[in-house]
Each structure stands twice: as structure tokens, then as C-alpha cells.
């Protein structure tokens, strides 16, 4: 069985893409919700990006 390697994203790049890309907003929300992609958990930021 092959090892599953999670996708990782650059948060700064996502913030730039989020201006026009709903998927980038979702990934940012999830990143802050779950402390993924090198950011600390921040539920306020997570809600902000989910709502965008």
C-alpha cells in the first residue's frame, strides 16, 4: 500500500488567490480551523475565510 501524502499549501499564495477563488477561501478556512499548512489555529480567521 502506498503512503498517503497530504497536500500542503502556501498560505500567502492562497490569500492572494482568495480574491477571486472560492476554493482558496475554503482551504484558508480549513487551514486556520485545523492548524494546517503552517498556521496556528485561529477560529476567528477560519470563520472569516469560510464566509468569504
N, CA, C and O atoms as a GROMACS GRO file, in nm:
protein
  208
    1UNK      N    1   0.083  -0.117   0.000
    1UNK     CA    2   0.000   0.000   0.000
    1UNK      C    3   0.089   0.125   0.000
    1UNK      O    4   0.186   0.132   0.075
    2UNK      N    5   0.055   0.221  -0.083
    2UNK     CA    6   0.132   0.344  -0.090
    2UNK      C    7   0.097   0.436   0.026
    2UNK      O    8  -0.015   0.437   0.076
    3UNK      N    9   0.197   0.514   0.066
    3UNK     CA   10   0.178   0.611   0.173
    3UNK      C   11   0.095   0.728   0.120
    3UNK      O   12   0.117   0.775   0.008
    4UNK      N   13   0.001   0.774   0.198
    4UNK     CA   14  -0.080   0.890   0.160
    4UNK      C   15  -0.007   1.015   0.207
    4UNK      O   16   0.022   1.031   0.326
    5UNK      N   17   0.022   1.103   0.113
    5UNK     CA   18   0.091   1.226   0.144
    5UNK      C   19  -0.008   1.342   0.132
    5UNK      O   20  -0.063   1.365   0.024
    6UNK      N   21  -0.033   1.414   0.242
    6UNK     CA   22  -0.131   1.522   0.236
    6UNK      C   23  -0.082   1.638   0.151
    6UNK      O   24   0.038   1.664   0.141
    7UNK      N   25  -0.176   1.707   0.089
    7UNK     CA   26  -0.142   1.827   0.014
    7UNK      C   27  -0.111   1.939   0.112
    7UNK      O   28  -0.175   1.951   0.217
    8UNK      N   29  -0.013   2.019   0.079
    8UNK     CA   30   0.017   2.136   0.160
    8UNK      C   31   0.011   2.259   0.070
    8UNK      O   32   0.039   2.252  -0.049
    9UNK      N   33  -0.026   2.370   0.129
    9UNK     CA   34  -0.046   2.493   0.054
    9UNK      C   35   0.030   2.607   0.120
    9UNK      O   36   0.048   2.608   0.242
   10UNK      N   37   0.075   2.701   0.041
   10UNK     CA   38   0.138   2.822   0.090
   10UNK      C   39   0.027   2.922   0.123
   10UNK      O   40  -0.045   2.966   0.033
   11UNK      N   41   0.014   2.958   0.248
   11UNK     CA   42  -0.095   3.043   0.293
   11UNK      C   43  -0.089   3.181   0.226
   11UNK      O   44  -0.193   3.236   0.191
   12UNK      N   45   0.028   3.235   0.209
   12UNK     CA   46   0.040   3.367   0.145
   12UNK      C   47  -0.012   3.362   0.001
   12UNK      O   48  -0.080   3.454  -0.043
   13UNK      N   49   0.021   3.255  -0.070
   13UNK     CA   50  -0.030   3.239  -0.207
   13UNK      C   51  -0.182   3.224  -0.207
   13UNK      O   52  -0.251   3.280  -0.293
   14UNK      N   53  -0.234   3.150  -0.110
   14UNK     CA   54  -0.379   3.131  -0.100
   14UNK      C   55  -0.450   3.263  -0.073
   14UNK      O   56  -0.557   3.288  -0.129
   15UNK      N   57  -0.392   3.346   0.012
   15UNK     CA   58  -0.456   3.475   0.041
   15UNK      C   59  -0.465   3.560  -0.085
   15UNK      O   60  -0.563   3.632  -0.104
   16UNK      N   61  -0.365   3.552  -0.170
   16UNK     CA   62  -0.367   3.625  -0.298
   16UNK      C   63  -0.476   3.567  -0.390
   16UNK      O   64  -0.550   3.641  -0.454
   17UNK      N   65  -0.483   3.435  -0.397
   17UNK     CA   66  -0.581   3.368  -0.484
   17UNK      C   67  -0.723   3.386  -0.433
   17UNK      O   68  -0.818   3.383  -0.511
   18UNK      N   69  -0.739   3.403  -0.302
   18UNK     CA   70  -0.872   3.409  -0.242
   18UNK      C   71  -0.952   3.530  -0.289
   18UNK      O   72  -1.074   3.535  -0.270
   19UNK      N   73  -0.887   3.628  -0.349
   19UNK     CA   74  -0.959   3.744  -0.401
   19UNK      C   75  -1.060   3.703  -0.509
   19UNK      O   76  -1.164   3.768  -0.526
   20UNK      N   77  -1.028   3.596  -0.581
   20UNK     CA   78  -1.114   3.555  -0.693
   20UNK      C   79  -1.146   3.407  -0.693
   20UNK      O   80  -1.208   3.358  -0.788
   21UNK      N   81  -1.106   3.333  -0.590
   21UNK     CA   82  -1.120   3.187  -0.593
   21UNK      C   83  -1.182   3.136  -0.463
   21UNK      O   84  -1.119   3.142  -0.357
   22UNK      N   85  -1.304   3.088  -0.472
   22UNK     CA   86  -1.374   3.037  -0.355
   22UNK      C   87  -1.306   2.917  -0.292
   22UNK      O   88  -1.311   2.899  -0.170
   23UNK      N   89  -1.243   2.833  -0.373
   23UNK     CA   90  -1.174   2.716  -0.319
   23UNK      C   91  -1.056   2.760  -0.231
   23UNK      O   92  -1.031   2.699  -0.128
   24UNK      N   93  -0.986   2.864  -0.272
   24UNK     CA   94  -0.876   2.917  -0.191
   24UNK      C   95  -0.930   2.966  -0.056
   24UNK      O   96  -0.865   2.947   0.047
   25UNK      N   97  -1.047   3.029  -0.056
   25UNK     CA   98  -1.108   3.074   0.069
   25UNK      C   99  -1.138   2.955   0.161
   25UNK      O  100  -1.113   2.960   0.281
   26UNK      N  101  -1.192   2.849   0.103
   26UNK     CA  102  -1.223   2.730   0.181
   26UNK      C  103  -1.096   2.669   0.240
   26UNK      O  104  -1.093   2.632   0.357
   27UNK      N  105  -0.992   2.658   0.159
   27UNK     CA  106  -0.866   2.599   0.206
   27UNK      C  107  -0.806   2.684   0.318
   27UNK      O  108  -0.753   2.630   0.415
   28UNK      N  109  -0.815   2.816   0.306
   28UNK     CA  110  -0.768   2.904   0.414
   28UNK      C  111  -0.850   2.881   0.540
   28UNK      O  112  -0.795   2.872   0.650
   29UNK      N  113  -0.981   2.873   0.525
   29UNK     CA  114  -1.067   2.847   0.641
   29UNK      C  115  -1.030   2.717   0.708
   29UNK      O  116  -1.019   2.711   0.831
   30UNK      N  117  -1.011   2.615   0.630
   30UNK     CA  118  -0.973   2.484   0.686
   30UNK      C  119  -0.835   2.490   0.750
   30UNK      O  120  -0.812   2.430   0.855
   31UNK      N  121  -0.744   2.563   0.688
   31UNK     CA  122  -0.609   2.574   0.743
   31UNK      C  123  -0.612   2.634   0.883
   31UNK      O  124  -0.550   2.582   0.975
   32UNK      N  125  -0.686   2.743   0.898
   32UNK     CA  126  -0.694   2.808   1.028
   32UNK      C  127  -0.780   2.728   1.126
   32UNK      O  128  -0.756   2.732   1.247
   33UNK      N  129  -0.877   2.657   1.077
   33UNK     CA  130  -0.964   2.574   1.162
   33UNK      C  131  -0.886   2.457   1.221
   33UNK      O  132  -0.903   2.423   1.338
   34UNK      N  133  -0.800   2.396   1.140
   34UNK     CA  134  -0.732   2.273   1.180
   34UNK      C  135  -0.582   2.290   1.206
   34UNK      O  136  -0.512   2.191   1.228
   35UNK      N  137  -0.534   2.412   1.204
   35UNK     CA  138  -0.391   2.440   1.224
   35UNK      C  139  -0.306   2.363   1.121
   35UNK      O  140  -0.209   2.297   1.157
   36UNK      N  141  -0.346   2.374   0.995
   36UNK     CA  142  -0.273   2.308   0.886
   36UNK      C  143  -0.194   2.412   0.807
   36UNK      O  144  -0.214   2.533   0.824
   37UNK      N  145  -0.106   2.366   0.724
   37UNK     CA  146  -0.028   2.449   0.632
   37UNK      C  147   0.058   2.554   0.703
   37UNK      O  148   0.080   2.663   0.651
   38UNK      N  149   0.104   2.519   0.822
   38UNK     CA  150   0.198   2.605   0.892
   38UNK      C  151   0.139   2.722   0.967
   38UNK      O  152   0.213   2.812   1.008
   39UNK      N  153   0.008   2.724   0.987
   39UNK     CA  154  -0.053   2.833   1.064
   39UNK      C  155  -0.106   2.778   1.196
   39UNK      O  156  -0.141   2.660   1.207
   40UNK      N  157  -0.112   2.865   1.296
   40UNK     CA  158  -0.171   2.828   1.423
   40UNK      C  159  -0.323   2.829   1.410
   40UNK      O  160  -0.378   2.897   1.324
   41UNK      N  161  -0.389   2.752   1.494
   41UNK     CA  162  -0.535   2.752   1.492
   41UNK      C  163  -0.586   2.890   1.532
   41UNK      O  164  -0.544   2.946   1.634
   42UNK      N  165  -0.676   2.943   1.451
   42UNK     CA  166  -0.736   3.074   1.476
   42UNK      C  167  -0.879   3.066   1.424
   42UNK      O  168  -0.904   3.081   1.304
   43UNK      N  169  -0.971   3.042   1.516
   43UNK     CA  170  -1.110   3.018   1.474
   43UNK      C  171  -1.175   3.143   1.416
   43UNK      O  172  -1.264   3.131   1.331
   44UNK      N  173  -1.134   3.261   1.459
   44UNK     CA  174  -1.190   3.383   1.400
   44UNK      C  175  -1.150   3.396   1.253
   44UNK      O  176  -1.234   3.429   1.169
   45UNK      N  177  -1.025   3.370   1.224
   45UNK     CA  178  -0.980   3.374   1.084
   45UNK      C  179  -1.046   3.262   1.004
   45UNK      O  180  -1.081   3.281   0.887
   46UNK      N  181  -1.063   3.146   1.066
   46UNK     CA  182  -1.128   3.034   0.996
   46UNK      C  183  -1.270   3.074   0.954
   46UNK      O  184  -1.308   3.054   0.838
   47UNK      N  185  -1.346   3.130   1.045
   47UNK     CA  186  -1.482   3.173   1.013
   47UNK      C  187  -1.482   3.279   0.904
   47UNK      O  188  -1.564   3.275   0.812
   48UNK      N  189  -1.390   3.374   0.914
   48UNK     CA  190  -1.380   3.479   0.813
   48UNK      C  191  -1.362   3.418   0.674
   48UNK      O  192  -1.434   3.453   0.580
   49UNK      N  193  -1.266   3.326   0.661
   49UNK     CA  194  -1.240   3.270   0.528
   49UNK      C  195  -1.350   3.176   0.482
   49UNK      O  196  -1.380   3.170   0.363
   50UNK      N  197  -1.412   3.102   0.573
   50UNK     CA  198  -1.526   3.019   0.534
   50UNK      C  199  -1.640   3.107   0.480
   50UNK      O  200  -1.706   3.070   0.382
   51UNK      N  201  -1.663   3.221   0.543
   51UNK     CA  202  -1.773   3.309   0.498
   51UNK      C  203  -1.743   3.378   0.366
   51UNK      O  204  -1.836   3.415   0.294
   52UNK      N  205  -1.616   3.396   0.334
   52UNK     CA  206  -1.580   3.460   0.208
   52UNK      C  207  -1.624   3.371   0.093
   52UNK      O  208  -1.603   3.406  -0.024
   0.00000   0.00000   0.00000
